[in-house]
Amino acid sequence: MINDTVDIKQYFLPEDAQLTHDAMIDLLKAPEPFIGMFYQFSHPEVLQAMQDADNDGIANHIIIDEVQEAGSEKEAVVALAGKLQHGSITISTAGANSTKSSNISHDKILAKKGAEGWQATVWQGSLNISVSAFSQTNTVVEFNSDKVANEFARLWQEHHDWAWEHLPTKQIMERREIAW
């Protein structure tokens, strides 16, 4: 657990769907790389924004749940993975530190890398990154916290390493180490 006092920006969906969508696209297109963990990551515009950022040399790295990778979104996610030159997509489950590692990874969080480590924007909430999620009841909190971002980066690396050790046959691209 981390205690931190921060200002937040709170999005309530579906009312704030367009604002949330635009904020997500802006985060993905920003020059600072991000790491993220998502249960679902299939929204076509978000996938394209990740590809565009990669084309600009920005190494964004995500972990998504294996259930989603195997679902109807698989083709688009695998296609994106095949095009990434800098970023990466890792497939996982509840994984590291879970008493039932085969359970789903249900996170929806990202952190942007700032000038001095993982800082700046942290994005967290119930929103899956899919077309339908923006029309459902969801929330997203956006805030700046070095403490939260750096702890998330530590946990992200644990999950990333665990997934590659325990689920190598589920991976859809070659392993890329993250430049911290």
C-alpha positions as CSV (number, residue, x, y, z in Angstrom):
1,M,0.0,0.0,0.0
2,I,1.2,3.5,-0.8
3,N,-0.1,6.7,0.8
4,D,0.3,9.8,-1.3
5,T,-1.5,13.1,-1.5
6,V,-2.1,14.1,-5.2
7,D,-4.5,16.1,-7.3
8,I,-6.6,13.8,-9.5
9,K,-8.5,14.1,-12.7
10,Q,-11.6,11.7,-12.4
11,Y,-13.4,10.5,-15.5
12,F,-16.9,9.0,-15.3
13,L,-18.0,6.9,-18.2
14,P,-20.1,6.8,-20.3
15,E,-20.7,10.5,-19.7
16,D,-17.0,11.3,-20.1
17,A,-16.4,8.8,-22.9
18,Q,-15.0,11.3,-25.5
19,L,-12.8,13.1,-22.9
20,T,-11.5,9.8,-21.7
21,H,-10.9,8.5,-25.2
22,D,-9.0,11.7,-26.2
23,A,-6.9,11.6,-23.0
24,M,-5.9,8.0,-23.7
25,I,-4.9,8.8,-27.3
26,D,-2.9,11.8,-26.1
27,L,-1.1,9.7,-23.5
28,L,-0.2,7.1,-26.1
29,K,1.1,9.8,-28.5
30,A,3.1,11.7,-26.0
31,P,6.9,11.5,-26.4
32,E,7.5,9.8,-23.1
33,P,7.2,6.0,-23.1
34,F,4.7,4.2,-20.9
35,I,4.3,0.8,-19.3
36,G,0.8,-0.6,-18.8
37,M,-1.2,-3.6,-17.7
38,F,-4.6,-4.2,-19.1
39,Y,-7.2,-7.0,-19.1
40,Q,-8.3,-5.9,-22.5
41,F,-6.4,-3.8,-25.0
42,S,-8.2,-3.9,-28.3
43,H,-9.6,-0.5,-29.2
44,P,-8.6,0.0,-32.9
45,E,-7.7,3.7,-32.4
46,V,-5.6,2.9,-29.3
47,L,-3.8,0.1,-31.1
48,Q,-3.1,2.5,-34.0
49,A,-1.9,5.2,-31.5
50,M,0.5,2.6,-30.0
51,Q,1.8,1.7,-33.5
52,D,2.2,5.4,-34.4
53,A,4.2,6.0,-31.2
54,D,6.3,3.0,-32.0
55,N,6.9,4.3,-35.6
56,D,8.2,7.5,-33.9
57,G,10.6,5.5,-31.8
58,I,8.6,5.5,-28.6
59,A,9.0,2.2,-26.7
60,N,5.6,1.6,-25.0
61,H,5.3,-1.8,-23.3
62,I,2.0,-3.5,-22.2
63,I,1.0,-6.7,-20.5
64,I,-2.4,-8.1,-21.4
65,D,-4.3,-11.0,-20.1
66,E,-4.1,-14.3,-21.9
67,V,-7.9,-14.6,-22.1
68,Q,-8.1,-11.4,-24.2
69,E,-5.1,-12.4,-26.3
70,A,-7.0,-15.6,-27.2
71,G,-10.3,-13.9,-27.8
72,S,-11.8,-12.2,-30.8
73,E,-9.2,-9.4,-30.5
74,K,-6.3,-11.8,-31.0
75,E,-5.8,-11.0,-34.7
76,A,-5.5,-7.2,-34.1
77,V,-3.2,-7.6,-31.1
78,V,-1.0,-10.2,-32.9
79,A,-0.8,-7.9,-36.0
80,L,0.3,-5.0,-33.8
81,A,2.9,-7.1,-32.0
82,G,4.3,-8.1,-35.4
83,K,4.8,-4.4,-36.3
84,L,6.4,-3.1,-33.1
85,Q,10.1,-2.3,-33.4
86,H,10.5,-0.6,-30.0
87,G,7.6,-1.5,-27.8
88,S,6.3,-4.8,-26.7
89,I,3.2,-6.8,-25.8
90,T,3.6,-9.5,-23.1
91,I,0.8,-12.1,-22.4
92,S,0.2,-13.0,-18.8
93,T,-2.3,-14.2,-16.2
94,A,-2.7,-13.1,-12.5
95,G,0.8,-14.4,-12.4
96,A,3.4,-13.1,-10.0
97,N,2.5,-13.1,-6.3
98,S,-1.0,-14.5,-7.0
99,T,-2.2,-17.6,-5.0
100,K,-3.9,-18.7,-8.2
101,S,-1.6,-17.6,-10.9
102,S,-3.9,-19.0,-13.6
103,N,-6.6,-16.5,-12.7
104,I,-7.0,-13.4,-15.0
105,S,-4.9,-10.3,-14.8
106,H,-7.6,-7.7,-14.4
107,D,-5.4,-4.5,-14.1
108,K,-6.1,-1.4,-16.0
109,I,-3.1,0.9,-15.2
110,L,-0.4,2.7,-17.0
111,A,2.5,5.0,-16.0
112,K,4.5,7.4,-18.1
113,K,8.2,7.7,-17.9
114,G,9.4,11.1,-16.9
115,A,12.8,12.8,-16.8
116,E,13.8,11.1,-13.6
117,G,12.2,7.6,-13.6
118,W,8.6,6.5,-13.6
119,Q,6.6,9.6,-12.7
120,A,4.2,12.0,-14.3
121,T,0.9,10.5,-15.3
122,V,-0.6,7.4,-13.7
123,W,-3.9,6.2,-15.3
124,Q,-5.9,3.7,-13.3
125,G,-9.5,2.6,-13.2
126,S,-12.1,0.0,-14.3
127,L,-11.9,0.9,-18.0
128,N,-10.9,-1.9,-20.4
129,I,-9.3,-0.5,-23.6
130,S,-12.0,-1.7,-26.0
131,V,-14.7,0.0,-28.1
132,S,-17.6,-1.2,-25.9
133,A,-15.9,-0.1,-22.6
134,F,-16.2,3.6,-23.5
135,S,-20.0,3.2,-23.6
136,Q,-20.2,1.3,-20.3
137,T,-20.2,2.5,-16.7
138,N,-16.5,2.8,-15.9
139,T,-14.1,5.1,-14.1
140,V,-10.6,6.3,-14.7
141,V,-8.4,8.3,-12.3
142,E,-5.5,10.2,-13.7
143,F,-2.9,11.6,-11.3
144,N,0.8,12.4,-10.9
145,S,2.7,10.3,-8.3
146,D,6.3,9.3,-8.4
147,K,5.6,6.9,-5.5
148,V,2.8,5.0,-7.3
149,A,4.4,5.1,-10.7
150,N,7.7,3.6,-9.4
151,E,5.9,0.9,-7.3
152,F,3.9,0.0,-10.4
153,A,7.0,-0.1,-12.5
154,R,8.5,-2.6,-10.0
155,L,5.4,-4.7,-10.0
156,W,5.1,-4.5,-13.8
157,Q,8.7,-5.8,-14.2
158,E,7.8,-8.7,-11.8
159,H,4.8,-9.6,-13.9
160,H,6.8,-9.3,-17.1
161,D,9.5,-11.6,-15.9
162,W,7.0,-14.1,-14.5
163,A,5.1,-14.2,-17.7
164,W,8.2,-14.9,-19.8
165,E,9.3,-17.6,-17.3
166,H,6.0,-19.4,-16.9
167,L,4.1,-18.6,-20.1
168,P,6.7,-18.6,-22.9
169,T,4.4,-20.5,-25.3
170,K,1.7,-17.8,-24.9
171,Q,4.0,-15.0,-26.0
172,I,3.2,-13.4,-29.4
173,M,6.5,-11.7,-30.0
174,E,10.1,-11.9,-29.0
175,R,11.1,-10.7,-25.5
176,R,12.2,-7.1,-25.2
177,E,13.9,-5.9,-22.1
178,I,12.8,-2.5,-20.9
179,A,15.2,0.4,-20.7
180,W,14.4,1.7,-17.2
